[in-house]
Amino acid sequence: MPNPEFQILNSLLTILSDPRQSKSALASATRLLVQLTETDAAAVLTFPHGEDVLNLVSSEGLSPTQFRRLNKQAAKGSFIEFTVGKEPMVTEADPYIIGGDADEGNELSWMLNSPIELGDRVAGVLLVIDSSREKLLQLLPIIPGIGRVFAQHIRTENALFAEQNRLLEENSKLKNELRERHDFSQLIGNSSEMRLVFDQVAQVAKSNATVLLRGESGTGKEMIANAIHYNSLRAKQALIKVNCSALPETLIESELFGYEKGAFTGAEKLKIGRFESADGGTIFLDEIGELPLKTQVKLLRVLQEKEFQRLGSNDTRRANVRIIAATNSNLEVAIESGLFREDLFYRLNIFSIFLPPLRERKADILLLAEHFLEKYEHEHGKRIRRISTPAIDMLTQYHFPGNVRELENAIERAVIVCDSNVIHSHHLPPSLQTAEGTGTAPSGSLDSAVAALEKDLIQDAMKSARGNVAKAARLLDSTERKIGYKIRKYGLDSNKFKG
């Protein structure tokens, strides 16, 4: 042999372990193997992921006809017998596969078959082909080592493939979870005001129209933006969210449109803006009324021309982005005050959706409260069966200046402080229990308030005990005689709680 075993193995290992040649390493190693062994051809066959037939993944020295024939026969299982439990061997080549073509003048007679082993399993077959049987017999002692070098590369490639598949599956799962979470069925509300909103969301979601969401803070504008995006044709692309009021005026332009390296002091590297990141998807501009006038001009250009420029660049870039904007401001007043551009307003106001405040959709308060109760009892590891009637009355009588967000916070707090399996009125935030919060003046004395709470607790216990006074007494850590007395005092009918 003109090339020592060490030189062959070392050279192959160098190529197969080079990260710069990860995609072409197998082809380069097969080519080098033919050169170093001075043979006519070589081929590597592996088992595709999850399959039990061999596939020709790399070859050198084969004519196009030979390549096709070899691959065809491999797919039929012709080389399976050279895998499990087999030692390398030199055999006569199949004339159909390796036989010469009159036009190509290429005839090969002998084939060295060696399994490529990965631990206790076989990953493929290494073929070395030559017209000289003696030359292949000389390779027999070192071919297992060569196979192990190829096996190590295949192991690495399999691990990378498995990791890529895992990440793709995880990404797909997360996207499906997002779509399910923001499906129309997840929007909560039975009031006529919210049914109108849901109808409008269904109408506009499948289009590419710009949407303007209007309503007080905490009414669920971001939730509606999510529903529009994840039920649109752009659902598989990015949804980028920007709170225009949270970014300083000096930064918002660079955040939206990006900047080039050296565009200003501190711009040490190129930055991709939010519009560029959202290309093909949707950008949600929350609190659009807070956008500076200078930035409004550039946003108008994006809406009209689908074009923008990074800071520090004269190159025009295009962005295929759907815009969903939201505001709790009166934009008409802002226009009159010169704080918002009228032409931008008309560009944004193609399809407006008004989200009603919670005080105008009282019928949805209990539905939302039950939804948040289920969410936070799971999140905080509690088991709470229901909200008491007085607590429900308190929720429905409150005017909720913070809208749905305030209701959610109130229920989460109640779940945290609740020391039983029922949320009572005293578990709700103090703001819901004060005259300032409810808009009601105090009525009655301290004794009457205590009596009302006592009656409430006894009613809940009787419901849980299905009218059984003794059981209700145990639930309240009291005696049957005391609870019986209280039932008569408050005029409660234990028969109402039976069944």
C-alpha positions in Angstrom: 0.0 0.0 0.0 1.5 3.4 -1.0 -0.4 5.1 1.8 0.0 4.0 5.5 -3.1 3.4 7.5 -2.5 6.3 9.9 -2.3 8.8 7.0 -5.6 7.6 5.6 -7.4 7.6 8.9 -6.0 11.0 10.0 -6.8 12.6 6.6 -10.4 11.3 6.6 -10.8 12.3 10.3 -9.6 15.9 9.5 -12.2 16.4 6.8 -15.1 14.8 8.6 -14.5 16.8 11.8 -14.1 20.2 10.0 -17.3 22.3 10.9 -16.7 24.4 7.8 -17.3 21.4 5.6 -20.3 20.0 7.5 -22.6 19.9 4.4 -19.9 18.5 2.0 -17.7 16.6 4.4 -19.0 13.1 3.4 -18.5 13.8 -0.3 -15.0 15.2 0.3 -14.1 12.3 2.5 -15.3 9.8 -0.1 -13.2 11.5 -2.8 -10.2 11.5 -0.5 -10.6 7.8 0.2 -10.4 7.0 -3.5 -7.3 9.2 -3.9 -5.5 7.8 -0.9 -6.3 4.1 -1.6 -5.7 4.6 -5.3 -8.9 2.7 -6.1 -11.4 3.3 -8.9 -14.5 4.2 -6.9 -16.1 4.4 -3.5 -19.6 4.9 -2.1 -21.3 5.4 1.3 -24.8 4.1 1.9 -26.7 4.9 5.0 -30.1 4.1 6.5 -32.4 7.2 6.2 -33.9 8.3 9.5 -36.6 5.9 10.5 -36.2 3.7 7.5 -34.8 0.2 7.0 -33.5 0.5 3.4 -30.1 1.8 2.4 -29.7 5.1 0.5 -26.7 6.1 -1.5 -25.5 9.4 0.1 -22.0 9.9 -1.3 -19.9 8.4 -4.1 -16.8 9.1 -6.1 -15.6 7.5 -9.4 -19.1 6.3 -10.5 -20.6 7.2 -13.8 -24.1 8.7 -13.7 -25.5 5.4 -14.9 -23.7 3.4 -12.3 -24.8 5.9 -9.6 -28.4 5.5 -10.5 -28.2 1.7 -10.7 -26.4 1.4 -7.4 -28.9 3.7 -5.7 -31.8 1.7 -7.2 -30.4 -1.6 -6.0 -29.7 -0.2 -2.6 -33.3 0.9 -2.2 -34.3 -2.7 -3.1 -32.3 -4.1 -0.2 -29.4 -5.5 -2.2 -26.7 -4.6 0.4 -28.6 -5.4 3.6 -26.8 -8.7 3.8 -23.5 -6.8 4.3 -24.6 -5.1 7.5 -25.7 -6.9 10.7 -23.1 -9.2 12.1 -21.0 -9.3 8.9 -17.3 -8.9 8.5 -15.8 -6.8 5.6 -15.5 -8.9 2.5 -14.4 -8.7 -1.2 -17.0 -9.9 -3.6 -17.5 -9.9 -7.4 -19.4 -6.8 -8.4 -22.9 -7.1 -9.8 -22.6 -6.6 -13.5 -25.9 -4.7 -13.7 -24.7 -2.2 -11.1 -21.1 -1.7 -11.8 -20.8 -3.1 -15.3 -19.3 -1.0 -18.0 -21.2 1.0 -20.5 -20.1 1.0 -24.1 -20.3 4.8 -24.3 -18.5 5.3 -21.0 -15.8 2.8 -21.2 -15.8 2.1 -17.5 -15.8 -1.4 -16.2 -15.3 -2.4 -12.5 -15.0 -6.0 -11.4 -14.6 -6.2 -7.6 -16.3 -4.6 -4.6 -15.1 -4.4 -0.9 -18.2 -4.3 1.3 -17.8 -3.1 4.9 -20.6 -2.4 7.5 -20.5 1.1 9.1 -21.2 0.3 12.8 -22.5 2.7 15.4 -22.1 0.9 18.7 -24.3 -2.2 18.6 -26.1 -1.1 15.5 -25.3 -0.7 11.8 -25.6 2.8 10.3 -24.7 1.9 6.7 -22.3 0.2 4.3 -19.0 1.5 2.9 -18.2 0.2 -0.6 -14.7 0.4 -2.2 -14.7 -0.6 -5.9 -11.7 -1.5 -8.1 -10.8 -3.7 -11.1 -8.0 -5.3 -8.9 -9.2 -7.9 -6.4 -5.7 -7.9 -4.8 -5.8 -4.2 -4.1 -9.1 -4.5 -2.2 -7.8 -7.5 -0.2 -4.9 -5.4 1.0 -7.5 -2.8 2.3 -9.4 -5.5 4.4 -7.3 -4.9 7.6 -7.8 -1.2 7.7 -11.4 -0.9 6.3 -13.0 -1.3 9.8 -11.1 1.7 11.0 -12.1 3.7 8.0 -15.7 2.7 8.6 -15.5 3.9 12.2 -14.3 7.3 11.1 -17.3 7.5 8.7 -19.6 6.2 11.5 -18.5 9.0 13.9 -19.5 11.6 11.3 -22.8 9.9 10.7 -23.4 9.8 14.4 -22.9 13.6 14.6 -25.1 14.2 11.6 -27.9 12.0 13.1 -27.7 14.0 16.4 -27.9 17.3 14.6 -30.8 16.0 12.5 -32.6 14.8 15.7 -32.0 18.2 17.4 -33.3 20.1 14.3 -36.4 17.9 14.3 -37.0 18.4 18.0 -36.7 22.2 17.6 -39.0 22.1 14.5 -41.6 20.0 16.4 -41.3 22.3 19.5 -41.7 25.4 17.3 -44.7 23.9 15.6 -46.2 22.9 18.9 -45.8 26.4 20.3 -47.3 27.9 17.2 -50.3 25.6 17.4 -50.7 26.5 21.1 -50.6 30.1 20.2 -53.3 29.6 17.5 -55.5 27.6 19.9 -55.0 30.2 22.7 -56.1 33.0 20.4 -58.8 31.1 18.6 -62.1 32.9 18.3 -63.6 30.4 20.8 -61.2 31.7 23.4 -62.7 35.2 23.3 -65.0 35.5 26.3 -68.2 37.5 26.3 -71.9 37.0 25.6 -73.0 40.6 25.7 -74.3 42.2 22.5 -71.4 44.7 22.6 -68.8 41.9 22.5 -70.7 39.8 20.0 -70.4 42.8 17.6 -66.7 42.9 18.3 -66.3 39.2 17.6 -68.2 39.5 14.4 -65.9 42.4 13.3 -62.8 40.4 14.2 -64.0 37.4 12.1 -64.7 39.7 9.2 -61.3 41.4 9.1 -59.0 38.6 10.2 -58.6 36.9 6.8 -57.9 40.2 5.0 -54.7 42.2 5.0 -56.5 45.4 6.0 -55.0 47.8 8.5 -57.0 47.6 11.8 -57.4 50.3 14.4 -58.5 49.1 17.9 -60.0 51.8 20.1 -61.1 51.6 23.7 -60.1 52.4 27.2 -57.0 50.9 28.8 -57.5 47.4 30.0 -60.4 46.5 27.6 -58.4 43.7 25.8 -57.0 45.4 22.7 -53.9 43.2 22.7 -56.0 40.1 23.0 -58.0 41.2 20.0 -54.8 41.9 18.0 -53.6 38.4 18.8 -56.9 36.9 17.6 -56.8 38.9 14.4 -53.2 37.8 13.6 -53.4 34.1 14.6 -56.6 33.7 12.5 -55.2 35.5 9.5 -53.3 34.3 6.5 -50.1 35.6 8.2 -50.5 33.3 11.3 -47.4 31.3 10.5 -45.3 34.5 10.4 -44.2 36.8 13.2 -46.4 39.0 15.3 -44.2 41.9 16.5 -45.6 44.1 19.3 -44.5 47.7 20.0 -45.8 49.9 22.8 -45.3 53.3 21.4 -45.7 55.0 24.8 -43.0 52.9 26.5 -40.2 54.0 24.2 -38.5 57.4 24.5 -38.9 59.7 21.6 -35.2 59.5 20.8 -35.3 55.7 20.5 -38.7 54.9 18.9 -37.6 55.6 15.3 -34.5 53.4 15.5 -36.6 50.7 17.2 -39.2 50.7 14.4 -36.9 51.1 11.4 -33.5 50.0 12.7 -30.1 51.7 12.0 -26.8 51.1 10.3 -23.5 50.7 12.1 -22.1 54.2 12.8 -25.4 55.9 12.2 -25.0 57.8 15.5 -22.8 57.7 18.6 -23.2 54.3 20.2 -24.4 52.5 17.1 -21.6 49.9 17.1 -23.4 47.4 14.9 -26.3 47.1 12.5 -29.8 46.8 14.2 -32.8 45.3 12.5 -35.9 47.3 13.2 -39.3 46.0 14.2 -40.9 46.5 10.8 -38.1 44.5 9.1 -38.5 41.7 11.7 -42.2 41.6 11.0 -41.8 41.3 7.2 -44.4 38.9 6.0 -46.3 39.0 9.3 -48.0 41.6 11.5 -46.9 44.5 13.7 -49.0 45.6 16.6 -48.5 49.3 17.5 -50.1 49.8 20.9 -50.8 53.4 22.1 -50.3 54.7 18.6 -51.6 58.1 19.8 -48.3 58.6 21.7 -46.2 58.4 18.5 -44.1 61.5 17.9 -45.0 63.6 14.9 -41.6 63.1 13.2 -42.1 59.3 13.4 -45.7 59.6 12.2 -44.4 60.9 8.9 -42.3 57.8 8.4 -45.1 55.5 9.5 -47.3 57.1 6.9 -44.8 56.3 4.2 -44.7 52.6 5.3 -48.5 52.5 5.1 -48.6 54.2 1.7 -45.6 52.8 -0.1 -44.6 49.8 2.1 -41.1 51.3 2.2 -38.7 52.6 4.9 -35.1 53.5 5.5 -32.9 52.5 8.4 -31.3 55.4 10.3 -28.0 56.3 8.7 -28.8 54.7 5.3 -30.1 56.0 2.0 -31.2 52.5 0.8 -34.9 52.0 0.6 -36.2 48.8 2.0 -39.6 47.2 1.5 -41.7 45.7 4.2 -44.7 43.5 3.6 -46.3 44.1 7.0 -49.9 44.2 8.2 -50.4 46.9 10.8 -52.8 46.6 13.7 -52.8 49.8 15.8 -54.4 50.5 19.1 -55.2 53.6 21.2 -57.0 54.7 24.3 -56.8 58.3 23.2 -59.3 60.4 21.3 -57.4 60.8 18.1 -59.9 63.3 16.7 -59.1 65.6 19.6 -55.4 65.0 19.1 -55.8 66.0 15.4 -57.4 69.2 16.4 -54.7 69.9 18.9 -52.0 69.2 16.2 -50.6 66.2 18.1 -51.7 63.6 15.5 -51.5 63.7 11.7 -54.9 63.7 10.0 -53.6 61.8 6.9 -52.1 59.1 9.2 -55.4 58.8 11.0 -57.3 58.1 7.8 -54.7 55.6 6.7 -55.1 53.7 10.1 -58.8 54.1 10.3 -59.6 51.7 7.4 -61.3 49.2 9.8 -62.0 50.4 13.3 -63.1 48.1 16.2 -64.4 49.8 19.4 -63.9 47.7 22.5 -66.5 48.6 25.1 -65.5 49.3 28.7 -66.4 46.6 31.2 -69.0 48.8 32.9 -71.0 48.7 29.6 -70.9 44.9 29.4 -72.0 43.9 32.9 -73.4 40.6 31.5 -69.8 39.5 30.9 -68.4 40.1 34.3 -69.3 36.7 35.8 -68.1 34.8 32.7 -64.8 36.6 32.9 -64.5 36.1 36.6 -65.0 32.4 36.3 -62.4 32.3 33.5 -59.8 34.1 35.6 -60.7 31.9 38.6 -60.0 28.8 36.6 -56.7 30.3 35.3 -55.3 31.4 38.6 -56.4 28.5 40.8 -54.4 26.3 38.5 -51.5 28.8 38.4 -51.4 29.1 42.2 -52.1 25.5 43.1 -55.5 26.2 44.8 -58.8 24.3 44.5 -61.6 26.9 44.6 -65.1 25.7 43.6 -67.0 28.9 43.2 -67.5 32.6 43.9 -70.1 33.4 46.6 -73.3 35.3 45.8 -72.3 38.4 47.8 -68.9 38.5 46.1 -70.6 38.2 42.7 -72.9 41.1 43.6 -69.9 43.2 44.6 -68.2 42.5 41.3 -71.2 43.3 39.2 -71.9 46.6 41.1 -68.4 47.9 40.8 -67.6 50.2 37.9 -64.1 48.8 37.0 -62.2 51.9 35.8 -59.3 49.5 35.0 -61.7 47.3 32.9 -60.9 43.6 32.3 -57.3 44.0 33.5 -58.6 45.3 36.9 -61.1 42.4 37.1 -58.3 39.9 36.4 -56.1 41.4 39.0 -59.0 41.3 41.5 -59.6 37.6 40.9 -56.0 36.7 41.1 -55.7 38.5 44.5 -58.8 36.8 45.7 -57.4 33.4 44.7 -54.1 34.1 46.6 -55.8 35.2 49.9 -58.6 32.7 49.8 -58.3 30.3 52.7 -61.2 28.0 51.7 -62.7 26.6 48.6 -65.1 29.6 48.1 -64.2 33.2 47.3 -66.1 35.5 49.6 -66.5 39.3 49.3 -63.8 39.9 52.0 -61.3 38.1 49.7 -61.8 40.8 47.0 -59.5 43.9 46.9 -60.4 46.7 49.3 -61.1 49.1 46.4 -64.1 47.0 45.5 -65.4 47.2 49.1 -65.1 50.9 49.7 -67.6 53.7 49.0 -65.1 55.4 46.8 -64.7 52.2 44.7 -68.3 51.3 44.4 -69.9 54.7 44.3 -72.2 53.7 47.3 -72.4 55.2 50.7 -72.2 53.0 53.8 -75.6 51.6 54.9 -76.2 50.0 58.3 -74.1 49.5 61.3 -71.1 47.3 62.0 -73.4 44.7 63.6 -75.5 44.5 60.5 -72.4 44.1 58.3 -71.1 41.3 60.6 -74.5 39.7 60.5 -74.6 39.9 56.7 -71.2 38.2 56.5 -72.2 35.5 59.0 -75.4 34.8 57.0 -73.3 34.6 53.8 -70.9 32.0 55.4 -73.8 29.9 56.8 -75.5 29.9 53.4 -72.3 28.7 51.7 -71.8 26.0 54.3 -75.4 24.8 53.9 -75.0 24.7 50.1 -71.9 22.5 50.5 -73.6 20.3 53.0 -76.8 20.0 50.8 -79.0 21.2 53.7 -77.4 18.9 56.4 -77.1 21.2 59.5 -74.7 18.9 61.3 -72.3 18.8 58.4 -72.6 22.5 57.9 -71.7 23.0 61.5 -68.6 20.8 61.1 -67.6 22.8 58.0 -67.8 26.0 60.0 -66.0 24.4 63.0 -69.1 25.1 65.2 -71.9 23.1 66.9 -75.1 22.0 65.4 -77.1 23.9 68.1 -75.4 27.2 67.3 -75.8 26.8 63.5 -79.4 25.8 64.0 -80.0 28.9 66.0 -78.4 31.1 63.4 -80.5 29.5 60.6 -83.7 30.4 62.5 -82.3 33.9 63.3 -81.7 34.7 59.6 -84.8 33.0 58.4 -83.0 30.4 56.3 -84.8 27.4 55.0 -82.5 24.3 55.1 -84.8 22.5 52.6 -83.7 24.9 49.9 -80.2 23.5 50.0 -81.2 19.9 49.7 -81.0 17.7 46.6 
